[in-house]
Amino acid sequence: MKKDNVISILSKNMKELRVKANLTQEELSFRSGLHRNYISDTERGTRNISIKAVEKIAKGLEVPVENLFSNNND
Amino acid sequence: MKKDNVISILSKNMKELRVKANLTQEELSFRSGLHRNYISDTERGTRNISIKAVEKIAKGLEVPVENLFSNNND
């Protein structure tokens, strides 16, 4: 499975950061102002979202946008 | 003028990295497989592009995607 593409990287980081912040998908949905299904799809890597949506997720997670694209862990 | 949003950050980094790589917008367009107007609009900060498009630009510039979202310079 190809795991070095941008959608996989975002999906992995987003889930890790959400769990680290002790948030459910529902809580992140509320904080970011995005629909719960949107959060869920993005975390499963099934959406090619816009950079404005990424910015909303980053704000919800209280991290800089670039952290969501970091590929340091593998 | 608000300059800390994701579109402004991407726009600024993209232009800096393209100039540093000694590429014209046309050359970056060719390398990334995106239309020249698309490159030009993104560099001017007038488009809310998808993360897959950002990935293509990063490949064209030969940098990691996260570098396009770095906000270290100001």
Backbone of each chain as nested JSON, in Angstrom:
{
  "chains": [
    {"id": "A", "residues": [
      {"number": 1, "name": "MET", "atoms": {"N": [0.837, -1.195, 0.0], "CA": [0.0, 0.0, 0.0], "C": [0.878, 1.254, 0.0]}},
      {"number": 2, "name": "LYS", "atoms": {"N": [0.607, 2.15, -0.911], "CA": [1.4, 3.38, -1.007], "C": [1.064, 4.298, 0.175]}},
      {"number": 3, "name": "LYS", "atoms": {"N": [2.088, 4.666, 0.934], "CA": [1.822, 5.415, 2.16], "C": [2.565, 6.751, 2.202]}},
      {"number": 4, "name": "ASP", "atoms": {"N": [3.247, 7.085, 1.13], "CA": [4.011, 8.318, 1.177], "C": [3.305, 9.457, 0.437]}},
      {"number": 5, "name": "ASN", "atoms": {"N": [2.059, 9.26, 0.053], "CA": [1.37, 10.354, -0.633], "C": [0.724, 11.294, 0.382]}},
      {"number": 6, "name": "VAL", "atoms": {"N": [0.386, 12.475, -0.091], "CA": [-0.039, 13.545, 0.807], "C": [-1.323, 13.205, 1.571]}},
      {"number": 7, "name": "ILE", "atoms": {"N": [-2.212, 12.466, 0.941], "CA": [-3.473, 12.116, 1.608], "C": [-3.227, 11.142, 2.756]}},
      {"number": 8, "name": "SER", "atoms": {"N": [-2.348, 10.171, 2.532], "CA": [-2.008, 9.218, 3.601], "C": [-1.285, 9.899, 4.75]}},
      {"number": 9, "name": "ILE", "atoms": {"N": [-0.378, 10.824, 4.41], "CA": [0.381, 11.534, 5.446], "C": [-0.57, 12.368, 6.312]}},
      {"number": 10, "name": "LEU", "atoms": {"N": [-1.445, 13.115, 5.652], "CA": [-2.41, 13.949, 6.383], "C": [-3.301, 13.085, 7.267]}},
      {"number": 11, "name": "SER", "atoms": {"N": [-3.803, 12.01, 6.702], "CA": [-4.704, 11.11, 7.412], "C": [-4.048, 10.566, 8.691]}},
      {"number": 12, "name": "LYS", "atoms": {"N": [-2.812, 10.109, 8.543], "CA": [-2.078, 9.537, 9.684], "C": [-1.799, 10.6, 10.758]}},
      {"number": 13, "name": "ASN", "atoms": {"N": [-1.286, 11.749, 10.33], "CA": [-0.953, 12.806, 11.294], "C": [-2.185, 13.315, 12.021]}},
      {"number": 14, "name": "MET", "atoms": {"N": [-3.262, 13.468, 11.261], "CA": [-4.491, 14.005, 11.826], "C": [-5.002, 13.096, 12.939]}},
      {"number": 15, "name": "LYS", "atoms": {"N": [-5.007, 11.805, 12.673], "CA": [-5.489, 10.866, 13.693], "C": [-4.579, 10.88, 14.918]}},
      {"number": 16, "name": "GLU", "atoms": {"N": [-3.272, 10.838, 14.669], "CA": [-2.324, 10.836, 15.791], "C": [-2.479, 12.083, 16.66]}},
      {"number": 17, "name": "LEU", "atoms": {"N": [-2.597, 13.241, 15.997], "CA": [-2.7, 14.501, 16.749], "C": [-4.035, 14.602, 17.49]}},
      {"number": 18, "name": "ARG", "atoms": {"N": [-5.086, 14.084, 16.869], "CA": [-6.4, 14.113, 17.533], "C": [-6.39, 13.233, 18.786]}},
      {"number": 19, "name": "VAL", "atoms": {"N": [-5.838, 12.03, 18.651], "CA": [-5.795, 11.114, 19.796], "C": [-4.911, 11.708, 20.893]}},
      {"number": 20, "name": "LYS", "atoms": {"N": [-3.779, 12.287, 20.471], "CA": [-2.855, 12.919, 21.431], "C": [-3.547, 14.067, 22.187]}},
      {"number": 21, "name": "ALA", "atoms": {"N": [-4.423, 14.779, 21.492], "CA": [-5.137, 15.907, 22.111], "C": [-6.36, 15.42, 22.891]}},
      {"number": 22, "name": "ASN", "atoms": {"N": [-6.551, 14.088, 22.892], "CA": [-7.665, 13.514, 23.649], "C": [-9.034, 13.977, 23.143]}},
      {"number": 23, "name": "LEU", "atoms": {"N": [-9.139, 14.107, 21.834], "CA": [-10.403, 14.547, 21.24], "C": [-11.049, 13.397, 20.478]}},
      {"number": 24, "name": "THR", "atoms": {"N": [-12.376, 13.326, 20.535], "CA": [-13.099, 12.413, 19.654], "C": [-13.251, 13.102, 18.288]}},
      {"number": 25, "name": "GLN", "atoms": {"N": [-13.644, 12.329, 17.276], "CA": [-13.901, 12.925, 15.955], "C": [-15.006, 13.977, 16.072]}},
      {"number": 26, "name": "GLU", "atoms": {"N": [-15.973, 13.708, 16.933], "CA": [-17.093, 14.625, 17.12], "C": [-16.621, 15.951, 17.719]}},
      {"number": 27, "name": "GLU", "atoms": {"N": [-15.738, 15.872, 18.687], "CA": [-15.201, 17.087, 19.307], "C": [-14.366, 17.88, 18.291]}},
      {"number": 28, "name": "LEU", "atoms": {"N": [-13.559, 17.166, 17.505], "CA": [-12.758, 17.86, 16.499], "C": [-13.657, 18.501, 15.445]}},
      {"number": 29, "name": "SER", "atoms": {"N": [-14.717, 17.812, 15.106], "CA": [-15.706, 18.353, 14.176], "C": [-16.248, 19.682, 14.694]}},
      {"number": 30, "name": "PHE", "atoms": {"N": [-16.62, 19.703, 15.959], "CA": [-17.163, 20.911, 16.578], "C": [-16.132, 22.036, 16.593]}},
      {"number": 31, "name": "ARG", "atoms": {"N": [-14.909, 21.707, 16.996], "CA": [-13.856, 22.724, 17.092], "C": [-13.44, 23.288, 15.736]}},
      {"number": 32, "name": "SER", "atoms": {"N": [-13.491, 22.445, 14.715], "CA": [-13.01, 22.895, 13.403], "C": [-14.142, 23.446, 12.532]}},
      {"number": 33, "name": "GLY", "atoms": {"N": [-15.378, 23.21, 12.961], "CA": [-16.507, 23.688, 12.158], "C": [-16.712, 22.879, 10.887]}},
      {"number": 34, "name": "LEU", "atoms": {"N": [-16.238, 21.634, 10.888], "CA": [-16.445, 20.763, 9.725], "C": [-17.361, 19.615, 10.137]}},
      {"number": 35, "name": "HIS", "atoms": {"N": [-18.108, 19.092, 9.191], "CA": [-19.034, 17.994, 9.487], "C": [-18.282, 16.764, 9.983]}},
      {"number": 36, "name": "ARG", "atoms": {"N": [-18.876, 16.068, 10.891], "CA": [-18.263, 14.862, 11.45], "C": [-17.873, 13.85, 10.36]}},
      {"number": 37, "name": "ASN", "atoms": {"N": [-18.705, 13.691, 9.334], "CA": [-18.366, 12.753, 8.253], "C": [-17.128, 13.212, 7.472]}},
      {"number": 38, "name": "TYR", "atoms": {"N": [-16.985, 14.509, 7.391], "CA": [-15.843, 15.096, 6.692], "C": [-14.546, 14.768, 7.458]}},
      {"number": 39, "name": "ILE", "atoms": {"N": [-14.611, 14.934, 8.768], "CA": [-13.472, 14.587, 9.639], "C": [-13.155, 13.093, 9.499]}},
      {"number": 40, "name": "SER", "atoms": {"N": [-14.189, 12.287, 9.579], "CA": [-14.027, 10.839, 9.512], "C": [-13.43, 10.413, 8.158]}},
      {"number": 41, "name": "ASP", "atoms": {"N": [-13.948, 10.95, 7.062], "CA": [-13.426, 10.615, 5.727], "C": [-11.966, 11.042, 5.586]}},
      {"number": 42, "name": "THR", "atoms": {"N": [-11.65, 12.229, 6.083], "CA": [-10.285, 12.737, 5.948], "C": [-9.321, 11.872, 6.748]}},
      {"number": 43, "name": "GLU", "atoms": {"N": [-9.767, 11.444, 7.903], "CA": [-8.916, 10.586, 8.734], "C": [-8.742, 9.195, 8.111]}},
      {"number": 44, "name": "ARG", "atoms": {"N": [-9.711, 8.767, 7.346], "CA": [-9.57, 7.474, 6.662], "C": [-8.841, 7.624, 5.321]}},
      {"number": 45, "name": "GLY", "atoms": {"N": [-8.531, 8.866, 4.94], "CA": [-7.769, 9.08, 3.704], "C": [-8.588, 8.901, 2.446]}},
      {"number": 46, "name": "THR", "atoms": {"N": [-9.876, 9.199, 2.514], "CA": [-10.715, 9.02, 1.329], "C": [-11.162, 10.347, 0.718]}},
      {"number": 47, "name": "ARG", "atoms": {"N": [-10.539, 11.45, 1.138], "CA": [-10.932, 12.747, 0.587], "C": [-9.714, 13.569, 0.182]}},
      {"number": 48, "name": "ASN", "atoms": {"N": [-9.837, 14.239, -0.955], "CA": [-8.813, 15.184, -1.401], "C": [-9.295, 16.584, -0.995]}},
      {"number": 49, "name": "ILE", "atoms": {"N": [-9.034, 16.96, 0.256], "CA": [-9.619, 18.19, 0.779], "C": [-8.83, 19.432, 0.376]}},
      {"number": 50, "name": "SER", "atoms": {"N": [-9.433, 20.591, 0.569], "CA": [-8.782, 21.856, 0.205], "C": [-7.882, 22.326, 1.344]}},
      {"number": 51, "name": "ILE", "atoms": {"N": [-6.981, 23.237, 1.007], "CA": [-6.065, 23.73, 2.045], "C": [-6.801, 24.565, 3.107]}},
      {"number": 52, "name": "LYS", "atoms": {"N": [-7.913, 25.194, 2.754], "CA": [-8.692, 25.912, 3.774], "C": [-9.302, 24.943, 4.777]}},
      {"number": 53, "name": "ALA", "atoms": {"N": [-9.719, 23.785, 4.3], "CA": [-10.26, 22.767, 5.215], "C": [-9.146, 22.243, 6.123]}},
      {"number": 54, "name": "VAL", "atoms": {"N": [-7.951, 22.066, 5.552], "CA": [-6.812, 21.627, 6.375], "C": [-6.531, 22.66, 7.465]}},
      {"number": 55, "name": "GLU", "atoms": {"N": [-6.643, 23.924, 7.091], "CA": [-6.411, 25.005, 8.067], "C": [-7.429, 24.923, 9.222]}},
      {"number": 56, "name": "LYS", "atoms": {"N": [-8.667, 24.624, 8.895], "CA": [-9.694, 24.491, 9.941], "C": [-9.376, 23.331, 10.889]}},
      {"number": 57, "name": "ILE", "atoms": {"N": [-8.93, 22.224, 10.303], "CA": [-8.566, 21.062, 11.117], "C": [-7.378, 21.406, 12.023]}},
      {"number": 58, "name": "ALA", "atoms": {"N": [-6.383, 22.092, 11.456], "CA": [-5.204, 22.497, 12.241], "C": [-5.622, 23.398, 13.404]}},
      {"number": 59, "name": "LYS", "atoms": {"N": [-6.539, 24.319, 13.149], "CA": [-7.011, 25.196, 14.223], "C": [-7.743, 24.39, 15.292]}},
      {"number": 60, "name": "GLY", "atoms": {"N": [-8.555, 23.434, 14.851], "CA": [-9.271, 22.57, 15.79], "C": [-8.314, 21.761, 16.658]}},
      {"number": 61, "name": "LEU", "atoms": {"N": [-7.196, 21.36, 16.061], "CA": [-6.202, 20.565, 16.789], "C": [-5.192, 21.452, 17.512]}},
      {"number": 62, "name": "GLU", "atoms": {"N": [-5.268, 22.763, 17.25], "CA": [-4.32, 23.731, 17.828], "C": [-2.872, 23.409, 17.481]}},
      {"number": 63, "name": "VAL", "atoms": {"N": [-2.64, 23.113, 16.218], "CA": [-1.268, 22.884, 15.72], "C": [-1.063, 23.7, 14.449]}},
      {"number": 64, "name": "PRO", "atoms": {"N": [0.206, 24.004, 14.085], "CA": [0.444, 24.666, 12.806], "C": [0.084, 23.723, 11.649]}},
      {"number": 65, "name": "VAL", "atoms": {"N": [-0.376, 24.284, 10.546], "CA": [-0.759, 23.471, 9.384], "C": [0.37, 22.532, 8.963]}},
      {"number": 66, "name": "GLU", "atoms": {"N": [1.599, 23.027, 8.991], "CA": [2.713, 22.2, 8.516], "C": [2.857, 20.894, 9.3]}},
      {"number": 67, "name": "ASN", "atoms": {"N": [2.45, 20.899, 10.579], "CA": [2.547, 19.66, 11.373], "C": [1.688, 18.543, 10.784]}},
      {"number": 68, "name": "LEU", "atoms": {"N": [0.62, 18.931, 10.12], "CA": [-0.257, 17.917, 9.519], "C": [0.375, 17.265, 8.292]}},
      {"number": 69, "name": "PHE", "atoms": {"N": [1.434, 17.868, 7.764], "CA": [2.084, 17.312, 6.568], "C": [3.472, 16.758, 6.858]}},
      {"number": 70, "name": "SER", "atoms": {"N": [3.825, 16.727, 8.136], "CA": [5.147, 16.234, 8.511], "C": [5.255, 14.733, 8.227]}},
      {"number": 71, "name": "ASN", "atoms": {"N": [6.377, 14.341, 7.648], "CA": [6.557, 12.925, 7.291], "C": [7.791, 12.351, 7.98]}},
      {"number": 72, "name": "ASN", "atoms": {"N": [7.96, 12.716, 9.245], "CA": [9.186, 12.339, 9.971], "C": [9.133, 10.966, 10.616]}},
      {"number": 73, "name": "ASN", "atoms": {"N": [7.935, 10.456, 10.806], "CA": [7.811, 9.293, 11.683], "C": [8.04, 7.938, 11.033]}},
      {"number": 74, "name": "ASP", "atoms": {"N": [8.182, 7.905, 9.717], "CA": [8.501, 6.602, 9.113], "C": [9.228, 6.777, 7.792]}}
    ]},
    {"id": "B", "residues": [
      {"number": 1, "name": "MET", "atoms": {"N": [-3.333, 43.831, 5.986], "CA": [-3.63, 42.635, 5.181], "C": [-3.293, 41.387, 6.002]}},
      {"number": 2, "name": "LYS", "atoms": {"N": [-4.244, 40.483, 6.105], "CA": [-4.031, 39.261, 6.874], "C": [-3.061, 38.342, 6.127]}},
      {"number": 3, "name": "LYS", "atoms": {"N": [-1.973, 37.969, 6.793], "CA": [-0.933, 37.222, 6.094], "C": [-0.6, 35.895, 6.758]}},
      {"number": 4, "name": "ASP", "atoms": {"N": [-1.357, 35.552, 7.804], "CA": [-1.021, 34.31, 8.492], "C": [-1.975, 33.182, 8.122]}},
      {"number": 5, "name": "ASN", "atoms": {"N": [-2.793, 33.375, 7.112], "CA": [-3.671, 32.274, 6.731], "C": [-2.968, 31.342, 5.75]}},
      {"number": 6, "name": "VAL", "atoms": {"N": [-3.52, 30.152, 5.621], "CA": [-2.843, 29.08, 4.879], "C": [-2.625, 29.433, 3.401]}},
      {"number": 7, "name": "ILE", "atoms": {"N": [-3.557, 30.16, 2.828], "CA": [-3.413, 30.501, 1.402], "C": [-2.26, 31.489, 1.201]}},
      {"number": 8, "name": "SER", "atoms": {"N": [-2.142, 32.457, 2.103], "CA": [-1.028, 33.407, 2.01], "C": [0.317, 32.742, 2.25]}},
      {"number": 9, "name": "ILE", "atoms": {"N": [0.35, 31.833, 3.211], "CA": [1.603, 31.137, 3.525], "C": [2.042, 30.293, 2.332]}},
      {"number": 10, "name": "LEU", "atoms": {"N": [1.105, 29.532, 1.769], "CA": [1.424, 28.7, 0.605], "C": [1.898, 29.564, -0.553]}},
      {"number": 11, "name": "SER", "atoms": {"N": [1.185, 30.629, -0.801], "CA": [1.502, 31.535, -1.899], "C": [2.935, 32.09, -1.784]}},
      {"number": 12, "name": "LYS", "atoms": {"N": [3.265, 32.54, -0.591], "CA": [4.588, 33.117, -0.332], "C": [5.693, 32.063, -0.476]}},
      {"number": 13, "name": "ASN", "atoms": {"N": [5.501, 30.921, 0.155], "CA": [6.522, 29.87, 0.102], "C": [6.726, 29.355, -1.312]}},
      {"number": 14, "name": "MET", "atoms": {"N": [5.621, 29.2, -2.015], "CA": [5.689, 28.658, -3.366], "C": [6.526, 29.568, -4.267]}},
      {"number": 15, "name": "LYS", "atoms": {"N": [6.27, 30.855, -4.173], "CA": [7.024, 31.795, -5.004], "C": [8.506, 31.796, -4.617]}},
      {"number": 16, "name": "GLU", "atoms": {"N": [8.771, 31.84, -3.315], "CA": [10.164, 31.839, -2.852], "C": [10.91, 30.592, -3.317]}},
      {"number": 17, "name": "LEU", "atoms": {"N": [10.268, 29.442, -3.177], "CA": [10.926, 28.185, -3.545], "C": [11.105, 28.076, -5.061]}},
      {"number": 18, "name": "ARG", "atoms": {"N": [10.145, 28.591, -5.815], "CA": [10.26, 28.549, -7.277], "C": [11.418, 29.436, -7.75]}},
      {"number": 19, "name": "VAL", "atoms": {"N": [11.506, 30.636, -7.173], "CA": [12.577, 31.556, -7.567], "C": [13.942, 30.977, -7.162]}},
      {"number": 20, "name": "LYS", "atoms": {"N": [13.974, 30.411, -5.96], "CA": [15.212, 29.785, -5.465], "C": [15.651, 28.634, -6.388]}},
      {"number": 21, "name": "ALA", "atoms": {"N": [14.68, 27.905, -6.925], "CA": [14.982, 26.785, -7.821], "C": [15.254, 27.265, -9.243]}},
      {"number": 22, "name": "ASN", "atoms": {"N": [15.188, 28.587, -9.417], "CA": [15.458, 29.158, -10.74], "C": [14.485, 28.689, -11.811]}},
      {"number": 23, "name": "LEU", "atoms": {"N": [13.226, 28.574, -11.422], "CA": [12.203, 28.123, -12.369], "C": [11.241, 29.266, -12.694]}},
      {"number": 24, "name": "THR", "atoms": {"N": [10.789, 29.317, -13.938], "CA": [9.7, 30.226, -14.288], "C": [8.386, 29.535, -13.906]}},
      {"number": 25, "name": "GLN", "atoms": {"N": [7.303, 30.301, -13.901], "CA": [5.989, 29.698, -13.634], "C": [5.683, 28.645, -14.709]}},
      {"number": 26, "name": "GLU", "atoms": {"N": [6.118, 28.916, -15.917], "CA": [5.873, 27.985, -17.02], "C": [6.621, 26.666, -16.798]}},
      {"number": 27, "name": "GLU", "atoms": {"N": [7.849, 26.758, -16.348], "CA": [8.623, 25.542, -16.081], "C": [8.012, 24.747, -14.922]}},
      {"number": 28, "name": "LEU", "atoms": {"N": [7.569, 25.465, -13.876], "CA": [6.939, 24.773, -12.753], "C": [5.629, 24.121, -13.2]}},
      {"number": 29, "name": "SER", "atoms": {"N": [4.921, 24.81, -14.062], "CA": [3.693, 24.257, -14.631], "C": [3.975, 22.933, -15.335]}},
      {"number": 30, "name": "PHE", "atoms": {"N": [5.017, 22.91, -16.157], "CA": [5.391, 21.697, -16.89], "C": [5.782, 20.577, -15.932]}},
      {"number": 31, "name": "ARG", "atoms": {"N": [6.628, 20.92, -14.944], "CA": [7.115, 19.899, -13.997], "C": [6.014, 19.338, -13.107]}},
      {"number": 32, "name": "SER", "atoms": {"N": [5.044, 20.17, -12.768], "CA": [4.012, 19.714, -11.832], "C": [2.784, 19.161, -12.548]}},
      {"number": 33, "name": "GLY", "atoms": {"N": [2.707, 19.391, -13.839], "CA": [1.55, 18.899, -14.589], "C": [0.29, 19.7, -14.323]}},
      {"number": 34, "name": "LEU", "atoms": {"N": [0.461, 20.952, -13.863], "CA": [-0.701, 21.822, -13.633], "C": [-0.662, 22.967, -14.643]}},
      {"number": 35, "name": "HIS", "atoms": {"N": [-1.834, 23.48, -14.97], "CA": [-1.906, 24.57, -15.944], "C": [-1.168, 25.803, -15.44]}},
      {"number": 36, "name": "ARG", "atoms": {"N": [-0.556, 26.516, -16.331], "CA": [0.19, 27.724, -15.971], "C": [-0.679, 28.735, -15.205]}},
      {"number": 37, "name": "ASN", "atoms": {"N": [-1.949, 28.882, -15.59], "CA": [-2.841, 29.811, -14.876], "C": [-3.1, 29.346, -13.434]}},
      {"number": 38, "name": "TYR", "atoms": {"N": [-3.103, 28.064, -13.273], "CA": [-3.32, 27.474, -11.957], "C": [-2.133, 27.807, -11.046]}},
      {"number": 39, "name": "ILE", "atoms": {"N": [-0.934, 27.65, -11.594], "CA": [0.301, 28.004, -10.864], "C": [0.271, 29.499, -10.52]}},
      {"number": 40, "name": "SER", "atoms": {"N": [-0.038, 30.292, -11.514], "CA": [-0.059, 31.742, -11.341], "C": [-1.087, 32.174, -10.288]}},
      {"number": 41, "name": "ASP", "atoms": {"N": [-2.288, 31.638, -10.351], "CA": [-3.341, 31.965, -9.366], "C": [-2.922, 31.537, -7.954]}},
      {"number": 42, "name": "THR", "atoms": {"N": [-2.335, 30.365, -7.851], "CA": [-1.946, 29.857, -6.533], "C": [-0.852, 30.739, -5.938]}},
      {"number": 43, "name": "GLU", "atoms": {"N": [0.06, 31.161, -6.793], "CA": [1.146, 32.029, -6.326], "C": [0.626, 33.415, -5.927]}},
      {"number": 44, "name": "ARG", "atoms": {"N": [-0.464, 33.827, -6.522], "CA": [-1.052, 35.11, -6.143], "C": [-2.011, 34.974, -4.962]}},
      {"number": 45, "name": "GLY", "atoms": {"N": [-2.248, 33.741, -4.546], "CA": [-3.106, 33.526, -3.372], "C": [-4.58, 33.701, -3.665]}},
      {"number": 46, "name": "THR", "atoms": {"N": [-4.99, 33.383, -4.868], "CA": [-6.406, 33.556, -5.213], "C": [-7.138, 32.224, -5.387]}},
      {"number": 47, "name": "ARG", "atoms": {"N": [-6.503, 31.134, -4.961], "CA": [-7.156, 29.839, -5.117], "C": [-7.06, 29.011, -3.839]}},
      {"number": 48, "name": "ASN", "atoms": {"N": [-8.157, 28.334, -3.526], "CA": [-8.177, 27.39, -2.416], "C": [-7.98, 25.998, -2.999]}},
      {"number": 49, "name": "ILE", "atoms": {"N": [-6.72, 25.607, -3.217], "CA": [-6.451, 24.377, -3.96], "C": [-6.521, 23.133, -3.073]}},
      {"number": 50, "name": "SER", "atoms": {"N": [-6.553, 21.982, -3.713], "CA": [-6.645, 20.721, -2.968], "C": [-5.246, 20.265, -2.553]}},
      {"number": 51, "name": "ILE", "atoms": {"N": [-5.208, 19.365, -1.584], "CA": [-3.905, 18.879, -1.124], "C": [-3.202, 18.044, -2.195]}},
      {"number": 52, "name": "LYS", "atoms": {"N": [-3.956, 17.404, -3.086], "CA": [-3.291, 16.676, -4.183], "C": [-2.584, 17.642, -5.131]}},
      {"number": 53, "name": "ALA", "atoms": {"N": [-3.195, 18.812, -5.355], "CA": [-2.561, 19.825, -6.206], "C": [-1.307, 20.369, -5.513]}},
      {"number": 54, "name": "VAL", "atoms": {"N": [-1.379, 20.554, -4.193], "CA": [-0.193, 21.006, -3.444], "C": [0.927, 19.968, -3.594]}},
      {"number": 55, "name": "GLU", "atoms": {"N": [0.553, 18.698, -3.547], "CA": [1.543, 17.628, -3.691], "C": [2.23, 17.706, -5.066]}},
      {"number": 56, "name": "LYS", "atoms": {"N": [1.468, 18.002, -6.1], "CA": [2.05, 18.119, -7.445], "C": [3.037, 19.288, -7.513]}},
      {"number": 57, "name": "ILE", "atoms": {"N": [2.658, 20.399, -6.878], "CA": [3.542, 21.569, -6.853], "C": [4.826, 21.228, -6.088]}},
      {"number": 58, "name": "ALA", "atoms": {"N": [4.675, 20.55, -4.951], "CA": [5.849, 20.161, -4.153], "C": [6.778, 19.266, -4.976]}},
      {"number": 59, "name": "LYS", "atoms": {"N": [6.198, 18.331, -5.728], "CA": [7.023, 17.453, -6.57], "C": [7.739, 18.254, -7.641]}},
      {"number": 60, "name": "GLY", "atoms": {"N": [7.015, 19.209, -8.23], "CA": [7.62, 20.068, -9.258], "C": [8.767, 20.894, -8.699]}},
      {"number": 61, "name": "LEU", "atoms": {"N": [8.636, 21.286, -7.441], "CA": [9.679, 22.094, -6.795], "C": [10.739, 21.219, -6.116]}},
      {"number": 62, "name": "GLU", "atoms": {"N": [10.478, 19.915, -6.081], "CA": [11.374, 18.953, -5.422], "C": [11.602, 19.284, -3.946]}},
      {"number": 63, "name": "VAL", "atoms": {"N": [10.5, 19.576, -3.255], "CA": [10.56, 19.809, -1.805], "C": [9.458, 18.983, -1.131]}},
      {"number": 64, "name": "PRO", "atoms": {"N": [9.608, 18.688, 0.176], "CA": [8.515, 18.021, 0.883], "C": [7.303, 18.957, 0.978]}},
      {"number": 65, "name": "VAL", "atoms": {"N": [6.113, 18.392, 0.965], "CA": [4.885, 19.196, 1.039], "C": [4.915, 20.144, 2.239]}},
      {"number": 66, "name": "GLU", "atoms": {"N": [5.41, 19.643, 3.368], "CA": [5.38, 20.476, 4.582], "C": [6.162, 21.788, 4.412]}},
      {"number": 67, "name": "ASN", "atoms": {"N": [7.18, 21.786, 3.564], "CA": [7.948, 23.029, 3.344], "C": [7.075, 24.137, 2.762]}},
      {"number": 68, "name": "LEU", "atoms": {"N": [6.06, 23.756, 2.025], "CA": [5.168, 24.758, 1.434], "C": [4.258, 25.399, 2.484]}},
      {"number": 69, "name": "PHE", "atoms": {"N": [4.175, 24.8, 3.661], "CA": [3.309, 25.352, 4.709], "C": [4.101, 25.917, 5.887]}},
      {"number": 70, "name": "SER", "atoms": {"N": [5.413, 25.958, 5.728], "CA": [6.26, 26.466, 6.806], "C": [6.03, 27.957, 7.01]}},
      {"number": 71, "name": "ASN", "atoms": {"N": [5.916, 28.346, 8.272], "CA": [5.644, 29.758, 8.572], "C": [6.75, 30.341, 9.458]}},
      {"number": 72, "name": "ASN", "atoms": {"N": [7.993, 29.97, 9.136], "CA": [9.123, 30.359, 9.995], "C": [9.693, 31.735, 9.697]}},
      {"number": 73, "name": "ASN", "atoms": {"N": [9.419, 32.227, 8.522], "CA": [10.169, 33.4, 8.05], "C": [9.648, 34.758, 8.503]}},
      {"number": 74, "name": "ASP", "atoms": {"N": [8.471, 34.777, 9.119], "CA": [8.046, 36.086, 9.608], "C": [7.089, 35.943, 10.796]}}
    ]}
  ]
}
